[in-house]
Amino acid sequence: MLRSLIAFASENLVFAVMFFVGLQSRPEDLRDVGRRPALYLRALGVLLLAVPLLALALVSLARLPAETSLALLLLAVCPGVAHLTTTAQKEGGSLVTALNVLLLSSLLTPLTLGLWLASIGPAYGLALALPAREVFATTVPAVLGPLALGMLLHAALPGAVPVLTRFAQRIVSVALWLVILLALARSGAFLLHVSPRTLLAFLAFVSGAALLGHAAGGPRREDRIAVAIAAVYGNPALALAIAQAHFPDSRARSVVDLYVLLRLLAVRPYKRWARAGARSDVEQRLPPPRPLGGARRAHA
């Protein structure tokens, strides 16, 4: 029953998020990739290469248990969870940049994931594999379908967009919290026995991924925030599907739940820093206050 509720909430969360983003997007937003290819190449380099290498380094340094380290590596090589778009927008990031990074990573992950699984598996004595067509069929339609629907409704019924946006936003909020609460209920006992070394490794991974994404975002703060959030918000459902396909009786589900919960806490310092920087940028762009009339006359 609990597994069914989590699956239902997760599926509806992806649909609601991408529908919500589609309502706010235009087809021309997708052309930003052609206008700024260097930005997206850097972003993909972080998501598909730098973040997995960071996870490999942390796993080696921290010497985590085999199941825990493998779950962290799977999380690192599975980018592209849908709600990174709404999270980036909420934190002052560019929705256009976040959307394009999500689409590009979703399209490329079926290709890169096989290479990473082939590299990771031998270290654990496993023949990790997931057919590219299966990854594509799982991730891409779930992203593109509701996104296209939202865009079409925006073009056909622009007057209904505010109502639809509020409705989709509420579904997103409810589904997200339901997933978090159910994951906590499912793996709460496991959380009580996690070693400090594991906690530190997960926190370091989230912080390091955010900094890598921020650095790759270029000079615009809204792009830096969007890429940083994309680097942190990998795809737990895809990582879990791979883990359960190869060792269904392991603690991988609990490790993934732990990461999802810790990610909410570990990314908070970056979010606060990003918000503070955004406020500073706004203040710097504001014109200086004009002197009061009496002060001008006294100076004269």
C-alpha positions as CSV (number, residue, x, y, z in Angstrom):
1,M,0.0,0.0,0.0
2,L,2.8,2.4,1.0
3,R,4.7,1.6,-2.2
4,S,1.6,2.2,-4.3
5,L,1.0,5.6,-2.7
6,I,4.6,6.7,-3.2
7,A,4.5,5.6,-6.9
8,F,1.2,7.4,-7.4
9,A,2.5,10.6,-5.9
10,S,5.7,10.4,-7.8
11,E,4.0,9.9,-11.1
12,N,1.6,12.7,-10.5
13,L,4.4,15.0,-9.3
14,V,6.3,14.6,-12.6
15,F,3.2,15.3,-14.6
16,A,2.1,18.3,-12.5
17,V,5.6,19.8,-12.5
18,M,6.1,19.6,-16.3
19,F,2.5,20.8,-17.0
20,F,3.1,23.7,-14.6
21,V,6.3,24.6,-16.4
22,G,4.7,24.2,-19.8
23,L,2.0,26.7,-18.9
24,Q,4.8,29.3,-18.3
25,S,7.0,28.4,-21.3
26,R,7.0,29.3,-25.0
27,P,8.4,27.2,-27.9
28,E,11.0,29.9,-28.4
29,D,12.4,29.3,-24.9
30,L,13.8,26.0,-26.3
31,R,15.8,28.0,-28.8
32,D,17.9,29.4,-26.0
33,V,20.1,26.3,-26.4
34,G,21.1,27.5,-29.9
35,R,21.7,31.0,-28.7
36,R,23.9,30.0,-25.8
37,P,25.5,26.6,-26.6
38,A,28.5,27.2,-24.3
39,L,26.3,27.5,-21.2
40,Y,24.5,24.2,-21.9
41,L,27.7,22.4,-22.8
42,R,29.2,23.4,-19.5
43,A,26.0,22.4,-17.7
44,L,25.9,19.0,-19.3
45,G,29.6,18.5,-18.5
46,V,28.8,19.0,-14.8
47,L,25.7,16.8,-14.7
48,L,27.0,14.0,-16.9
49,L,30.7,13.9,-16.0
50,A,31.8,16.1,-13.1
51,V,29.0,15.1,-10.6
52,P,29.6,11.3,-11.1
53,L,33.4,11.9,-10.7
54,L,32.7,13.8,-7.5
55,A,30.7,10.8,-6.2
56,L,33.5,8.4,-7.1
57,A,36.0,10.5,-5.2
58,L,33.8,10.8,-2.1
59,V,33.0,7.0,-2.1
60,S,36.8,6.3,-2.3
61,L,37.7,8.8,0.5
62,A,34.8,7.9,2.9
63,R,35.0,4.1,2.4
64,L,31.3,3.7,2.7
65,P,29.5,0.4,2.8
66,A,29.2,-1.3,-0.6
67,E,25.4,-0.8,-0.8
68,T,25.6,2.8,0.3
69,S,28.4,3.7,-2.0
70,L,26.7,2.0,-5.0
71,A,23.4,3.8,-4.3
72,L,25.2,7.2,-4.2
73,L,27.0,6.4,-7.4
74,L,23.7,5.5,-9.1
75,L,22.2,8.8,-7.9
76,A,25.1,10.7,-9.3
77,V,24.8,9.1,-12.8
78,C,21.0,9.6,-13.1
79,P,20.4,13.4,-13.5
80,G,17.2,15.1,-14.5
81,V,14.4,15.0,-11.9
82,A,11.4,17.1,-13.1
83,H,10.9,19.4,-10.1
84,L,14.4,20.9,-10.5
85,T,12.6,23.4,-12.8
86,T,10.2,24.7,-10.2
87,T,12.9,24.6,-7.4
88,A,15.3,26.6,-9.5
89,Q,12.6,29.2,-10.3
90,K,11.6,29.5,-6.7
91,E,15.2,30.2,-5.7
92,G,15.6,33.0,-8.3
93,G,17.0,30.8,-11.1
94,S,16.2,31.0,-14.7
95,L,13.2,28.7,-15.6
96,V,14.3,28.7,-19.2
97,T,17.8,27.5,-18.4
98,A,16.5,24.9,-15.9
99,L,14.0,23.6,-18.5
100,N,16.5,23.3,-21.2
101,V,19.1,21.6,-19.0
102,L,16.4,19.1,-17.9
103,L,15.4,18.3,-21.5
104,L,19.0,17.9,-22.7
105,S,20.0,15.7,-19.8
106,S,16.9,13.6,-20.2
107,L,17.7,13.1,-23.9
108,L,21.4,12.2,-23.2
109,T,21.0,10.1,-20.1
110,P,20.0,7.0,-22.0
111,L,23.3,7.1,-23.7
112,T,25.6,8.2,-20.9
113,L,24.0,6.0,-18.2
114,G,25.0,2.8,-20.0
115,L,28.6,3.9,-20.1
116,W,28.6,4.7,-16.4
117,L,26.9,1.5,-15.4
118,A,29.5,-0.5,-17.4
119,S,32.3,1.4,-15.5
120,I,30.8,1.1,-12.0
121,G,29.5,-2.5,-12.1
122,P,32.8,-4.4,-12.2
123,A,34.0,-2.7,-9.0
124,Y,31.1,-4.3,-7.1
125,G,31.1,-7.6,-9.0
126,L,27.9,-6.7,-10.8
127,A,27.0,-6.5,-14.5
128,L,24.9,-3.3,-14.2
129,A,22.8,-2.6,-17.2
130,L,19.6,-0.8,-18.2
131,P,18.7,-0.7,-21.9
132,A,18.8,2.8,-23.4
133,R,15.4,2.4,-24.9
134,E,14.0,1.5,-21.5
135,V,15.6,4.6,-19.9
136,F,14.3,6.7,-22.8
137,A,10.8,5.3,-22.5
138,T,10.7,5.9,-18.8
139,T,12.0,9.5,-18.6
140,V,11.5,11.4,-21.9
141,P,7.7,10.9,-22.5
142,A,7.0,11.7,-18.9
143,V,8.8,15.0,-19.4
144,L,7.8,16.0,-22.9
145,G,4.1,15.0,-22.8
146,P,2.9,17.3,-20.0
147,L,5.3,20.0,-21.1
148,A,3.8,20.0,-24.6
149,L,0.3,19.9,-23.2
150,G,1.0,23.0,-21.0
151,M,2.4,24.9,-23.9
152,L,-0.5,24.0,-26.1
153,L,-3.0,25.1,-23.5
154,H,-1.1,28.4,-23.0
155,A,-1.3,29.1,-26.7
156,A,-5.0,28.0,-27.1
157,L,-6.5,29.3,-23.8
158,P,-4.3,32.1,-22.5
159,G,-7.0,33.5,-20.3
160,A,-7.2,30.2,-18.4
161,V,-3.5,30.1,-17.7
162,P,-3.6,31.8,-14.3
163,V,-6.2,29.3,-13.0
164,L,-4.5,26.3,-14.4
165,T,-1.1,27.5,-13.1
166,R,-2.5,27.8,-9.5
167,F,-4.1,24.4,-9.8
168,A,-1.0,22.7,-11.0
169,Q,1.1,24.5,-8.4
170,R,-1.1,23.1,-5.6
171,I,-0.8,19.6,-7.0
172,V,3.0,20.0,-7.2
173,S,3.2,21.1,-3.5
174,V,0.9,18.3,-2.3
175,A,2.5,15.6,-4.3
176,L,6.1,16.7,-3.3
177,W,5.3,16.7,0.4
178,L,3.5,13.4,0.1
179,V,6.5,11.8,-1.4
180,I,8.8,13.2,1.3
181,L,6.5,12.2,4.2
182,L,5.9,8.7,2.8
183,A,9.7,8.2,2.2
184,L,10.3,9.3,5.8
185,A,7.7,6.8,7.1
186,R,9.1,4.0,4.9
187,S,12.8,4.5,5.9
188,G,12.6,6.2,9.2
189,A,14.0,3.3,11.1
190,F,17.0,3.1,8.8
191,L,17.8,6.8,9.3
192,L,18.3,6.2,13.0
193,H,21.2,3.8,12.3
194,V,23.1,5.8,9.7
195,S,26.7,6.4,10.5
196,P,28.1,10.0,10.7
197,R,30.6,9.1,7.9
198,T,27.7,8.4,5.6
199,L,25.9,11.6,6.5
200,L,29.0,13.7,5.9
201,A,29.6,12.0,2.6
202,F,26.1,12.7,1.4
203,L,26.2,16.3,2.6
204,A,29.6,16.8,0.9
205,F,28.2,15.4,-2.3
206,V,25.2,17.8,-2.4
207,S,27.3,20.8,-1.5
208,G,30.0,19.9,-4.0
209,A,27.5,19.3,-6.8
210,A,25.9,22.7,-6.1
211,L,29.2,24.5,-6.3
212,L,30.2,22.7,-9.5
213,G,26.9,23.7,-11.1
214,H,27.1,27.3,-9.8
215,A,30.6,27.6,-11.4
216,A,29.4,26.3,-14.7
217,G,26.5,28.7,-14.9
218,G,28.5,31.6,-16.2
219,P,28.2,35.3,-15.4
220,R,24.4,35.5,-14.9
221,R,23.3,34.6,-11.4
222,E,20.0,33.2,-12.5
223,D,21.8,30.7,-14.8
224,R,24.2,29.8,-12.0
225,I,21.3,29.0,-9.7
226,A,19.5,27.0,-12.3
227,V,22.6,24.8,-13.2
228,A,23.4,24.4,-9.5
229,I,19.9,23.1,-8.7
230,A,20.1,20.8,-11.7
231,A,23.4,19.4,-10.5
232,V,22.0,18.6,-7.1
233,Y,18.6,17.3,-8.1
234,G,19.3,14.0,-9.7
235,N,16.6,11.3,-10.5
236,P,16.1,9.1,-7.5
237,A,13.4,7.1,-9.2
238,L,15.7,6.0,-12.0
239,A,18.5,5.2,-9.6
240,L,16.2,3.1,-7.5
241,A,14.8,1.3,-10.6
242,I,18.4,0.2,-11.5
243,A,19.2,-0.8,-7.9
244,Q,16.1,-2.9,-7.5
245,A,16.5,-4.6,-10.8
246,H,19.9,-6.0,-9.7
247,F,19.4,-6.5,-6.0
248,P,15.8,-6.2,-5.0
249,D,16.3,-7.3,-1.4
250,S,19.0,-4.7,-0.6
251,R,18.8,-1.5,1.5
252,A,19.2,0.6,-1.7
253,R,15.6,2.0,-1.3
254,S,16.4,3.2,2.2
255,V,19.7,4.8,1.0
256,V,17.9,6.6,-1.8
257,D,15.2,7.8,0.7
258,L,18.0,9.0,3.0
259,Y,19.6,11.0,0.1
260,V,16.3,12.6,-0.9
261,L,15.7,13.8,2.7
262,L,19.3,14.9,3.3
263,R,19.2,16.8,0.0
264,L,16.5,19.0,1.3
265,L,18.7,20.0,4.2
266,A,22.1,20.1,2.5
267,V,21.1,22.4,-0.3
268,R,19.6,25.0,2.1
269,P,22.9,26.9,2.7
270,Y,23.4,27.2,-1.0
271,K,19.8,28.4,-1.5
272,R,20.2,31.1,1.2
273,W,23.5,32.2,-0.3
274,A,21.9,32.4,-3.7
275,R,18.9,34.4,-2.4
276,A,21.3,36.8,-0.6
277,G,23.2,37.3,-3.8
278,A,20.1,37.9,-5.8
279,R,18.9,40.6,-3.4
280,S,22.4,42.2,-3.6
281,D,22.2,42.2,-7.4
282,V,18.8,43.9,-7.3
283,E,20.0,46.5,-4.8
284,Q,23.0,47.3,-7.0
285,R,20.7,47.8,-10.0
286,L,18.4,50.2,-8.2
287,P,19.2,53.9,-8.8
288,P,20.6,55.8,-5.9
289,P,18.1,57.7,-3.7
290,R,17.5,61.2,-4.7
291,P,18.3,63.8,-2.1
292,L,15.5,65.6,-0.3
293,G,14.5,68.9,-1.6
294,G,15.5,70.7,1.6
295,A,18.9,69.1,1.4
296,R,19.4,70.3,-2.2
297,R,18.5,73.9,-1.2
298,A,20.8,73.9,1.8
299,H,23.7,72.6,-0.3
300,A,23.0,75.3,-2.9
